[in-house]
């Protein structure tokens, strides 16, 4: 997800639980780093109750090395 806009940050500040969709594309992986850093910052600074329920892997292609590795890492 893109966190470049203000509303997603506001939503993370007011919720207690979140599910993170993960796509195996290069841009999605780069965005995941930003997303996790933002969630960690919000947990430490404003919303101590924010929990990540799970990561949801989307658009999986079993024949690619990255997708197979991602599935193993999260126990899918």
PDB file of N, CA, C and O in Angstrom:
ATOM      1  N   UNK A   1       0.826  -1.204   0.000  1.00  0.00           N
ATOM      2  CA  UNK A   1       0.000   0.000   0.000  1.00  0.00           C
ATOM      3  C   UNK A   1       0.861   1.254   0.000  1.00  0.00           C
ATOM      4  O   UNK A   1       1.974   1.266   0.527  1.00  0.00           O
ATOM      5  N   UNK A   2       0.337   2.275  -0.584  1.00  0.00           N
ATOM      6  CA  UNK A   2       1.046   3.541  -0.630  1.00  0.00           C
ATOM      7  C   UNK A   2       0.738   4.345   0.620  1.00  0.00           C
ATOM      8  O   UNK A   2      -0.425   4.543   0.973  1.00  0.00           O
ATOM      9  N   UNK A   3       1.779   4.801   1.282  1.00  0.00           N
ATOM     10  CA  UNK A   3       1.582   5.641   2.465  1.00  0.00           C
ATOM     11  C   UNK A   3       2.004   7.073   2.190  1.00  0.00           C
ATOM     12  O   UNK A   3       2.275   7.831   3.122  1.00  0.00           O
ATOM     13  N   UNK A   4       2.062   7.453   0.913  1.00  0.00           N
ATOM     14  CA  UNK A   4       2.459   8.798   0.560  1.00  0.00           C
ATOM     15  C   UNK A   4       1.406   9.837   0.895  1.00  0.00           C
ATOM     16  O   UNK A   4       1.726  11.022   0.996  1.00  0.00           O
ATOM     17  N   UNK A   5       0.181   9.433   1.067  1.00  0.00           N
ATOM     18  CA  UNK A   5      -0.909  10.359   1.374  1.00  0.00           C
ATOM     19  C   UNK A   5      -1.185  10.344   2.874  1.00  0.00           C
ATOM     20  O   UNK A   5      -0.837   9.390   3.569  1.00  0.00           O
ATOM     21  N   UNK A   6      -1.800  11.385   3.352  1.00  0.00           N
ATOM     22  CA  UNK A   6      -2.087  11.512   4.779  1.00  0.00           C
ATOM     23  C   UNK A   6      -3.152  10.546   5.297  1.00  0.00           C
ATOM     24  O   UNK A   6      -2.961  10.002   6.385  1.00  0.00           O
ATOM     25  N   UNK A   7      -4.261  10.295   4.594  1.00  0.00           N
ATOM     26  CA  UNK A   7      -5.314   9.444   5.156  1.00  0.00           C
ATOM     27  C   UNK A   7      -4.879   8.056   5.633  1.00  0.00           C
ATOM     28  O   UNK A   7      -5.347   7.636   6.692  1.00  0.00           O
ATOM     29  N   UNK A   8      -4.002   7.301   4.918  1.00  0.00           N
ATOM     30  CA  UNK A   8      -3.598   6.000   5.464  1.00  0.00           C
ATOM     31  C   UNK A   8      -2.880   6.116   6.803  1.00  0.00           C
ATOM     32  O   UNK A   8      -3.049   5.258   7.669  1.00  0.00           O
ATOM     33  N   UNK A   9      -2.082   7.166   6.982  1.00  0.00           N
ATOM     34  CA  UNK A   9      -1.406   7.352   8.262  1.00  0.00           C
ATOM     35  C   UNK A   9      -2.424   7.643   9.357  1.00  0.00           C
ATOM     36  O   UNK A   9      -2.307   7.135  10.472  1.00  0.00           O
ATOM     37  N   UNK A  10      -3.413   8.454   9.040  1.00  0.00           N
ATOM     38  CA  UNK A  10      -4.464   8.734  10.015  1.00  0.00           C
ATOM     39  C   UNK A  10      -5.200   7.457  10.387  1.00  0.00           C
ATOM     40  O   UNK A  10      -5.522   7.239  11.555  1.00  0.00           O
ATOM     41  N   UNK A  11      -5.466   6.615   9.399  1.00  0.00           N
ATOM     42  CA  UNK A  11      -6.162   5.358   9.665  1.00  0.00           C
ATOM     43  C   UNK A  11      -5.327   4.469  10.585  1.00  0.00           C
ATOM     44  O   UNK A  11      -5.869   3.845  11.497  1.00  0.00           O
ATOM     45  N   UNK A  12      -4.025   4.406  10.358  1.00  0.00           N
ATOM     46  CA  UNK A  12      -3.164   3.590  11.209  1.00  0.00           C
ATOM     47  C   UNK A  12      -3.085   4.141  12.629  1.00  0.00           C
ATOM     48  O   UNK A  12      -2.896   3.381  13.579  1.00  0.00           O
ATOM     49  N   UNK A  13      -3.228   5.447  12.780  1.00  0.00           N
ATOM     50  CA  UNK A  13      -3.182   6.043  14.110  1.00  0.00           C
ATOM     51  C   UNK A  13      -4.447   5.760  14.911  1.00  0.00           C
ATOM     52  O   UNK A  13      -4.432   5.830  16.140  1.00  0.00           O
ATOM     53  N   UNK A  14      -5.537   5.443  14.227  1.00  0.00           N
ATOM     54  CA  UNK A  14      -6.803   5.278  14.942  1.00  0.00           C
ATOM     55  C   UNK A  14      -7.272   3.834  15.055  1.00  0.00           C
ATOM     56  O   UNK A  14      -8.254   3.562  15.746  1.00  0.00           O
ATOM     57  N   UNK A  15      -6.595   2.906  14.394  1.00  0.00           N
ATOM     58  CA  UNK A  15      -7.029   1.514  14.446  1.00  0.00           C
ATOM     59  C   UNK A  15      -6.168   0.717  15.419  1.00  0.00           C
ATOM     60  O   UNK A  15      -5.088   1.161  15.809  1.00  0.00           O
ATOM     61  N   UNK A  16      -6.642  -0.438  15.802  1.00  0.00           N
ATOM     62  CA  UNK A  16      -5.867  -1.301  16.684  1.00  0.00           C
ATOM     63  C   UNK A  16      -5.260  -2.487  15.948  1.00  0.00           C
ATOM     64  O   UNK A  16      -4.302  -3.089  16.433  1.00  0.00           O
ATOM     65  N   UNK A  17      -5.805  -2.830  14.780  1.00  0.00           N
ATOM     66  CA  UNK A  17      -5.321  -3.993  14.043  1.00  0.00           C
ATOM     67  C   UNK A  17      -5.231  -3.677  12.561  1.00  0.00           C
ATOM     68  O   UNK A  17      -6.020  -2.894  12.032  1.00  0.00           O
ATOM     69  N   UNK A  18      -4.251  -4.298  11.892  1.00  0.00           N
ATOM     70  CA  UNK A  18      -4.103  -4.098  10.459  1.00  0.00           C
ATOM     71  C   UNK A  18      -3.637  -5.387   9.799  1.00  0.00           C
ATOM     72  O   UNK A  18      -2.940  -6.196  10.411  1.00  0.00           O
ATOM     73  N   UNK A  19      -4.026  -5.565   8.552  1.00  0.00           N
ATOM     74  CA  UNK A  19      -3.561  -6.668   7.714  1.00  0.00           C
ATOM     75  C   UNK A  19      -2.791  -6.031   6.566  1.00  0.00           C
ATOM     76  O   UNK A  19      -3.273  -5.083   5.947  1.00  0.00           O
ATOM     77  N   UNK A  20      -1.610  -6.540   6.280  1.00  0.00           N
ATOM     78  CA  UNK A  20      -0.764  -5.968   5.244  1.00  0.00           C
ATOM     79  C   UNK A  20      -0.781  -6.863   4.010  1.00  0.00           C
ATOM     80  O   UNK A  20      -0.302  -7.996   4.073  1.00  0.00           O
ATOM     81  N   UNK A  21      -1.326  -6.382   2.881  1.00  0.00           N
ATOM     82  CA  UNK A  21      -1.242  -7.170   1.644  1.00  0.00           C
ATOM     83  C   UNK A  21       0.159  -7.040   1.043  1.00  0.00           C
ATOM     84  O   UNK A  21       0.705  -5.941   0.950  1.00  0.00           O
ATOM     85  N   UNK A  22       0.730  -8.168   0.641  1.00  0.00           N
ATOM     86  CA  UNK A  22       2.076  -8.176   0.081  1.00  0.00           C
ATOM     87  C   UNK A  22       2.021  -8.725  -1.335  1.00  0.00           C
ATOM     88  O   UNK A  22       1.524  -9.829  -1.561  1.00  0.00           O
ATOM     89  N   UNK A  23       2.527  -7.962  -2.276  1.00  0.00           N
ATOM     90  CA  UNK A  23       2.666  -8.399  -3.661  1.00  0.00           C
ATOM     91  C   UNK A  23       4.150  -8.665  -3.875  1.00  0.00           C
ATOM     92  O   UNK A  23       4.989  -7.998  -3.270  1.00  0.00           O
ATOM     93  N   UNK A  24       4.481  -9.618  -4.717  1.00  0.00           N
ATOM     94  CA  UNK A  24       5.886  -9.989  -4.870  1.00  0.00           C
ATOM     95  C   UNK A  24       6.642  -9.134  -5.882  1.00  0.00           C
ATOM     96  O   UNK A  24       7.809  -9.407  -6.162  1.00  0.00           O
ATOM     97  N   UNK A  25       6.008  -8.117  -6.432  1.00  0.00           N
ATOM     98  CA  UNK A  25       6.690  -7.244  -7.386  1.00  0.00           C
ATOM     99  C   UNK A  25       7.755  -6.395  -6.715  1.00  0.00           C
ATOM    100  O   UNK A  25       7.713  -6.170  -5.505  1.00  0.00           O
ATOM    101  N   UNK A  26       8.699  -5.929  -7.501  1.00  0.00           N
ATOM    102  CA  UNK A  26       9.814  -5.140  -6.980  1.00  0.00           C
ATOM    103  C   UNK A  26       9.341  -3.874  -6.282  1.00  0.00           C
ATOM    104  O   UNK A  26       9.809  -3.562  -5.187  1.00  0.00           O
ATOM    105  N   UNK A  27       8.430  -3.148  -6.892  1.00  0.00           N
ATOM    106  CA  UNK A  27       7.938  -1.910  -6.286  1.00  0.00           C
ATOM    107  C   UNK A  27       7.192  -2.197  -4.990  1.00  0.00           C
ATOM    108  O   UNK A  27       7.282  -1.428  -4.033  1.00  0.00           O
ATOM    109  N   UNK A  28       6.465  -3.289  -4.961  1.00  0.00           N
ATOM    110  CA  UNK A  28       5.730  -3.653  -3.753  1.00  0.00           C
ATOM    111  C   UNK A  28       6.676  -4.000  -2.617  1.00  0.00           C
ATOM    112  O   UNK A  28       6.425  -3.645  -1.466  1.00  0.00           O
ATOM    113  N   UNK A  29       7.754  -4.687  -2.931  1.00  0.00           N
ATOM    114  CA  UNK A  29       8.736  -5.027  -1.890  1.00  0.00           C
ATOM    115  C   UNK A  29       9.385  -3.766  -1.340  1.00  0.00           C
ATOM    116  O   UNK A  29       9.597  -3.650  -0.133  1.00  0.00           O
ATOM    117  N   UNK A  30       9.699  -2.826  -2.216  1.00  0.00           N
ATOM    118  CA  UNK A  30      10.278  -1.560  -1.758  1.00  0.00           C
ATOM    119  C   UNK A  30       9.281  -0.791  -0.893  1.00  0.00           C
ATOM    120  O   UNK A  30       9.655  -0.212   0.127  1.00  0.00           O
ATOM    121  N   UNK A  31       8.025  -0.786  -1.300  1.00  0.00           N
ATOM    122  CA  UNK A  31       6.988  -0.091  -0.537  1.00  0.00           C
ATOM    123  C   UNK A  31       6.757  -0.759   0.812  1.00  0.00           C
ATOM    124  O   UNK A  31       6.400  -0.089   1.780  1.00  0.00           O
ATOM    125  N   UNK A  32       6.958  -2.077   0.888  1.00  0.00           N
ATOM    126  CA  UNK A  32       6.761  -2.791   2.144  1.00  0.00           C
ATOM    127  C   UNK A  32       7.731  -2.295   3.209  1.00  0.00           C
ATOM    128  O   UNK A  32       7.362  -2.185   4.379  1.00  0.00           O
ATOM    129  N   UNK A  33       8.954  -1.997   2.821  1.00  0.00           N
ATOM    130  CA  UNK A  33       9.940  -1.474   3.768  1.00  0.00           C
ATOM    131  C   UNK A  33       9.439  -0.157   4.359  1.00  0.00           C
ATOM    132  O   UNK A  33       9.517   0.056   5.569  1.00  0.00           O
ATOM    133  N   UNK A  34       8.930   0.715   3.508  1.00  0.00           N
ATOM    134  CA  UNK A  34       8.387   1.997   3.956  1.00  0.00           C
ATOM    135  C   UNK A  34       7.163   1.787   4.840  1.00  0.00           C
ATOM    136  O   UNK A  34       7.009   2.447   5.867  1.00  0.00           O
ATOM    137  N   UNK A  35       6.301   0.872   4.436  1.00  0.00           N
ATOM    138  CA  UNK A  35       5.083   0.593   5.201  1.00  0.00           C
ATOM    139  C   UNK A  35       5.419   0.091   6.597  1.00  0.00           C
ATOM    140  O   UNK A  35       4.850   0.567   7.580  1.00  0.00           O
ATOM    141  N   UNK A  36       6.329  -0.858   6.695  1.00  0.00           N
ATOM    142  CA  UNK A  36       6.705  -1.405   7.999  1.00  0.00           C
ATOM    143  C   UNK A  36       7.379  -0.352   8.874  1.00  0.00           C
ATOM    144  O   UNK A  36       7.159  -0.322  10.085  1.00  0.00           O
ATOM    145  N   UNK A  37       8.193   0.507   8.279  1.00  0.00           N
ATOM    146  CA  UNK A  37       8.826   1.585   9.045  1.00  0.00           C
ATOM    147  C   UNK A  37       7.776   2.563   9.567  1.00  0.00           C
ATOM    148  O   UNK A  37       7.874   3.040  10.698  1.00  0.00           O
ATOM    149  N   UNK A  38       6.780   2.857   8.745  1.00  0.00           N
ATOM    150  CA  UNK A  38       5.703   3.759   9.164  1.00  0.00           C
ATOM    151  C   UNK A  38       4.900   3.146  10.298  1.00  0.00           C
ATOM    152  O   UNK A  38       4.576   3.828  11.271  1.00  0.00           O
ATOM    153  N   UNK A  39       4.576   1.863  10.179  1.00  0.00           N
ATOM    154  CA  UNK A  39       3.823   1.181  11.236  1.00  0.00           C
ATOM    155  C   UNK A  39       4.625   1.174  12.531  1.00  0.00           C
ATOM    156  O   UNK A  39       4.076   1.437  13.602  1.00  0.00           O
ATOM    157  N   UNK A  40       5.913   0.876  12.443  1.00  0.00           N
ATOM    158  CA  UNK A  40       6.756   0.872  13.637  1.00  0.00           C
ATOM    159  C   UNK A  40       6.802   2.254  14.285  1.00  0.00           C
ATOM    160  O   UNK A  40       6.724   2.364  15.509  1.00  0.00           O
ATOM    161  N   UNK A  41       6.928   3.308  13.479  1.00  0.00           N
ATOM    162  CA  UNK A  41       6.944   4.671  14.005  1.00  0.00           C
ATOM    163  C   UNK A  41       5.629   4.992  14.716  1.00  0.00           C
ATOM    164  O   UNK A  41       5.631   5.543  15.817  1.00  0.00           O
ATOM    165  N   UNK A  42       4.516   4.649  14.086  1.00  0.00           N
ATOM    166  CA  UNK A  42       3.207   4.932  14.681  1.00  0.00           C
ATOM    167  C   UNK A  42       3.032   4.153  15.977  1.00  0.00           C
ATOM    168  O   UNK A  42       2.483   4.682  16.943  1.00  0.00           O
ATOM    169  N   UNK A  43       3.493   2.892  16.014  1.00  0.00           N
ATOM    170  CA  UNK A  43       3.406   2.093  17.237  1.00  0.00           C
ATOM    171  C   UNK A  43       4.203   2.729  18.373  1.00  0.00           C
ATOM    172  O   UNK A  43       3.764   2.720  19.523  1.00  0.00           O
ATOM    173  N   UNK A  44       5.357   3.272  18.057  1.00  0.00           N
ATOM    174  CA  UNK A  44       6.227   3.844  19.084  1.00  0.00           C
ATOM    175  C   UNK A  44       5.808   5.237  19.529  1.00  0.00           C
ATOM    176  O   UNK A  44       6.024   5.610  20.681  1.00  0.00           O
ATOM    177  N   UNK A  45       5.207   6.011  18.622  1.00  0.00           N
ATOM    178  CA  UNK A  45       4.962   7.419  18.914  1.00  0.00           C
ATOM    179  C   UNK A  45       3.515   7.783  19.243  1.00  0.00           C
ATOM    180  O   UNK A  45       3.279   8.633  20.101  1.00  0.00           O
ATOM    181  N   UNK A  46       2.547   7.160  18.581  1.00  0.00           N
ATOM    182  CA  UNK A  46       1.171   7.631  18.757  1.00  0.00           C
ATOM    183  C   UNK A  46       0.154   6.555  19.088  1.00  0.00           C
ATOM    184  O   UNK A  46      -0.792   6.814  19.832  1.00  0.00           O
ATOM    185  N   UNK A  47       0.326   5.354  18.554  1.00  0.00           N
ATOM    186  CA  UNK A  47      -0.695   4.322  18.733  1.00  0.00           C
ATOM    187  C   UNK A  47      -0.031   3.045  19.231  1.00  0.00           C
ATOM    188  O   UNK A  47       0.336   2.174  18.443  1.00  0.00           O
ATOM    189  N   UNK A  48       0.117   2.948  20.533  1.00  0.00           N
ATOM    190  CA  UNK A  48       0.795   1.803  21.131  1.00  0.00           C
ATOM    191  C   UNK A  48       0.000   0.511  20.962  1.00  0.00           C
ATOM    192  O   UNK A  48       0.568  -0.575  21.074  1.00  0.00           O
ATOM    193  N   UNK A  49      -1.299   0.607  20.694  1.00  0.00           N
ATOM    194  CA  UNK A  49      -2.163  -0.567  20.572  1.00  0.00           C
ATOM    195  C   UNK A  49      -2.189  -1.153  19.161  1.00  0.00           C
ATOM    196  O   UNK A  49      -2.825  -2.184  18.943  1.00  0.00           O
ATOM    197  N   UNK A  50      -1.519  -0.526  18.206  1.00  0.00           N
ATOM    198  CA  UNK A  50      -1.549  -0.994  16.819  1.00  0.00           C
ATOM    199  C   UNK A  50      -0.815  -2.325  16.685  1.00  0.00           C
ATOM    200  O   UNK A  50       0.360  -2.436  17.034  1.00  0.00           O
ATOM    201  N   UNK A  51      -1.521  -3.331  16.174  1.00  0.00           N
ATOM    202  CA  UNK A  51      -0.948  -4.658  15.959  1.00  0.00           C
ATOM    203  C   UNK A  51      -1.127  -5.068  14.513  1.00  0.00           C
ATOM    204  O   UNK A  51      -2.162  -4.795  13.905  1.00  0.00           O
ATOM    205  N   UNK A  52      -0.120  -5.724  13.966  1.00  0.00           N
ATOM    206  CA  UNK A  52      -0.265  -6.316  12.639  1.00  0.00           C
ATOM    207  C   UNK A  52      -0.797  -7.728  12.838  1.00  0.00           C
ATOM    208  O   UNK A  52      -0.133  -8.565  13.449  1.00  0.00           O
ATOM    209  N   UNK A  53      -1.992  -7.995  12.325  1.00  0.00           N
ATOM    210  CA  UNK A  53      -2.568  -9.321  12.475  1.00  0.00           C
ATOM    211  C   UNK A  53      -1.835 -10.345  11.629  1.00  0.00           C
ATOM    212  O   UNK A  53      -1.500 -11.429  12.107  1.00  0.00           O
ATOM    213  N   UNK A  54      -1.585 -10.006  10.374  1.00  0.00           N
ATOM    214  CA  UNK A  54      -0.885 -10.924   9.486  1.00  0.00           C
ATOM    215  C   UNK A  54      -0.486 -10.216   8.204  1.00  0.00           C
ATOM    216  O   UNK A  54      -0.937  -9.109   7.908  1.00  0.00           O
ATOM    217  N   UNK A  55       0.369 -10.886   7.458  1.00  0.00           N
ATOM    218  CA  UNK A  55       0.719 -10.448   6.114  1.00  0.00           C
ATOM    219  C   UNK A  55      -0.082 -11.308   5.150  1.00  0.00           C
ATOM    220  O   UNK A  55      -0.173 -12.522   5.327  1.00  0.00           O
ATOM    221  N   UNK A  56      -0.655 -10.694   4.146  1.00  0.00           N
ATOM    222  CA  UNK A  56      -1.468 -11.405   3.165  1.00  0.00           C
ATOM    223  C   UNK A  56      -0.742 -11.366   1.829  1.00  0.00           C
ATOM    224  O   UNK A  56      -0.659 -10.312   1.198  1.00  0.00           O
ATOM    225  N   UNK A  57      -0.213 -12.510   1.392  1.00  0.00           N
ATOM    226  CA  UNK A  57       0.528 -12.564   0.133  1.00  0.00           C
ATOM    227  C   UNK A  57      -0.456 -12.635  -1.021  1.00  0.00           C
ATOM    228  O   UNK A  57      -1.337 -13.495  -1.048  1.00  0.00           O
ATOM    229  N   UNK A  58      -0.300 -11.719  -1.982  1.00  0.00           N
ATOM    230  CA  UNK A  58      -1.192 -11.631  -3.141  1.00  0.00           C
ATOM    231  C   UNK A  58      -0.402 -11.887  -4.426  1.00  0.00           C
ATOM    232  O   UNK A  58       0.818 -11.731  -4.457  1.00  0.00           O
ATOM    233  N   UNK A  59      -1.104 -12.278  -5.473  1.00  0.00           N
ATOM    234  CA  UNK A  59      -0.504 -12.467  -6.805  1.00  0.00           C
ATOM    235  C   UNK A  59       0.694 -13.405  -6.784  1.00  0.00           C
ATOM    236  O   UNK A  59       1.742 -13.092  -7.350  1.00  0.00           O
ATOM    237  N   UNK A  60       0.544 -14.544  -6.140  1.00  0.00           N
ATOM    238  CA  UNK A  60       1.633 -15.502  -6.025  1.00  0.00           C
ATOM    239  C   UNK A  60       1.731 -16.350  -7.288  1.00  0.00           C
ATOM    240  O   UNK A  60       0.733 -16.863  -7.793  1.00  0.00           O
ATOM    241  N   UNK A  61       2.949 -16.484  -7.781  1.00  0.00           N
ATOM    242  CA  UNK A  61       3.237 -17.374  -8.906  1.00  0.00           C
ATOM    243  C   UNK A  61       4.191 -18.438  -8.372  1.00  0.00           C
ATOM    244  O   UNK A  61       5.360 -18.151  -8.115  1.00  0.00           O
ATOM    245  N   UNK A  62       3.707 -19.641  -8.209  1.00  0.00           N
ATOM    246  CA  UNK A  62       4.478 -20.697  -7.556  1.00  0.00           C
ATOM    247  C   UNK A  62       5.790 -21.012  -8.251  1.00  0.00           C
ATOM    248  O   UNK A  62       6.719 -21.506  -7.612  1.00  0.00           O
ATOM    249  N   UNK A  63       5.887 -20.743  -9.530  1.00  0.00           N
ATOM    250  CA  UNK A  63       7.083 -21.119 -10.282  1.00  0.00           C
ATOM    251  C   UNK A  63       8.230 -20.123 -10.152  1.00  0.00           C
ATOM    252  O   UNK A  63       9.313 -20.381 -10.678  1.00  0.00           O
ATOM    253  N   UNK A  64       8.034 -19.004  -9.476  1.00  0.00           N
ATOM    254  CA  UNK A  64       9.129 -18.049  -9.309  1.00  0.00           C
ATOM    255  C   UNK A  64       9.841 -18.294  -7.987  1.00  0.00           C
ATOM    256  O   UNK A  64       9.219 -18.685  -6.999  1.00  0.00           O
ATOM    257  N   UNK A  65      11.136 -18.062  -7.975  1.00  0.00           N
ATOM    258  CA  UNK A  65      11.940 -18.299  -6.781  1.00  0.00           C
ATOM    259  C   UNK A  65      11.515 -17.377  -5.653  1.00  0.00           C
ATOM    260  O   UNK A  65      11.384 -17.815  -4.510  1.00  0.00           O
ATOM    261  N   UNK A  66      11.295 -16.094  -5.962  1.00  0.00           N
ATOM    262  CA  UNK A  66      10.943 -15.142  -4.905  1.00  0.00           C
ATOM    263  C   UNK A  66       9.635 -15.523  -4.238  1.00  0.00           C
ATOM    264  O   UNK A  66       9.546 -15.527  -3.010  1.00  0.00           O
ATOM    265  N   UNK A  67       8.614 -15.844  -5.031  1.00  0.00           N
ATOM    266  CA  UNK A  67       7.316 -16.178  -4.455  1.00  0.00           C
ATOM    267  C   UNK A  67       7.389 -17.443  -3.614  1.00  0.00           C
ATOM    268  O   UNK A  67       6.762 -17.517  -2.557  1.00  0.00           O
ATOM    269  N   UNK A  68       8.140 -18.433  -4.062  1.00  0.00           N
ATOM    270  CA  UNK A  68       8.303 -19.662  -3.281  1.00  0.00           C
ATOM    271  C   UNK A  68       8.999 -19.367  -1.961  1.00  0.00           C
ATOM    272  O   UNK A  68       8.616 -19.900  -0.920  1.00  0.00           O
ATOM    273  N   UNK A  69      10.013 -18.523  -2.005  1.00  0.00           N
ATOM    274  CA  UNK A  69      10.738 -18.146  -0.795  1.00  0.00           C
ATOM    275  C   UNK A  69       9.840 -17.369   0.157  1.00  0.00           C
ATOM    276  O   UNK A  69       9.873 -17.597   1.366  1.00  0.00           O
ATOM    277  N   UNK A  70       9.043 -16.456  -0.376  1.00  0.00           N
ATOM    278  CA  UNK A  70       8.127 -15.670   0.459  1.00  0.00           C
ATOM    279  C   UNK A  70       7.105 -16.570   1.131  1.00  0.00           C
ATOM    280  O   UNK A  70       6.803 -16.390   2.311  1.00  0.00           O
ATOM    281  N   UNK A  71       6.571 -17.532   0.401  1.00  0.00           N
ATOM    282  CA  UNK A  71       5.598 -18.453   0.987  1.00  0.00           C
ATOM    283  C   UNK A  71       6.215 -19.238   2.138  1.00  0.00           C
ATOM    284  O   UNK A  71       5.583 -19.412   3.180  1.00  0.00           O
ATOM    285  N   UNK A  72       7.437 -19.712   1.956  1.00  0.00           N
ATOM    286  CA  UNK A  72       8.111 -20.472   3.012  1.00  0.00           C
ATOM    287  C   UNK A  72       8.380 -19.590   4.226  1.00  0.00           C
ATOM    288  O   UNK A  72       8.260 -20.044   5.364  1.00  0.00           O
ATOM    289  N   UNK A  73       8.742 -18.336   3.989  1.00  0.00           N
ATOM    290  CA  UNK A  73       9.088 -17.426   5.087  1.00  0.00           C
ATOM    291  C   UNK A  73       7.903 -17.141   5.996  1.00  0.00           C
ATOM    292  O   UNK A  73       8.065 -17.006   7.209  1.00  0.00           O
ATOM    293  N   UNK A  74       6.715 -17.050   5.413  1.00  0.00           N
ATOM    294  CA  UNK A  74       5.540 -16.731   6.231  1.00  0.00           C
ATOM    295  C   UNK A  74       4.720 -17.966   6.569  1.00  0.00           C
ATOM    296  O   UNK A  74       3.678 -17.868   7.217  1.00  0.00           O
ATOM    297  N   UNK A  75       5.185 -19.114   6.133  1.00  0.00           N
ATOM    298  CA  UNK A  75       4.496 -20.354   6.472  1.00  0.00           C
ATOM    299  C   UNK A  75       3.214 -20.572   5.713  1.00  0.00           C
ATOM    300  O   UNK A  75       2.298 -21.217   6.221  1.00  0.00           O
ATOM    301  N   UNK A  76       3.126 -20.043   4.492  1.00  0.00           N
ATOM    302  CA  UNK A  76       1.904 -20.205   3.688  1.00  0.00           C
ATOM    303  C   UNK A  76       1.839 -21.582   3.072  1.00  0.00           C
ATOM    304  O   UNK A  76       0.883 -21.897   2.364  1.00  0.00           O
TER     305      UNK A  76
END
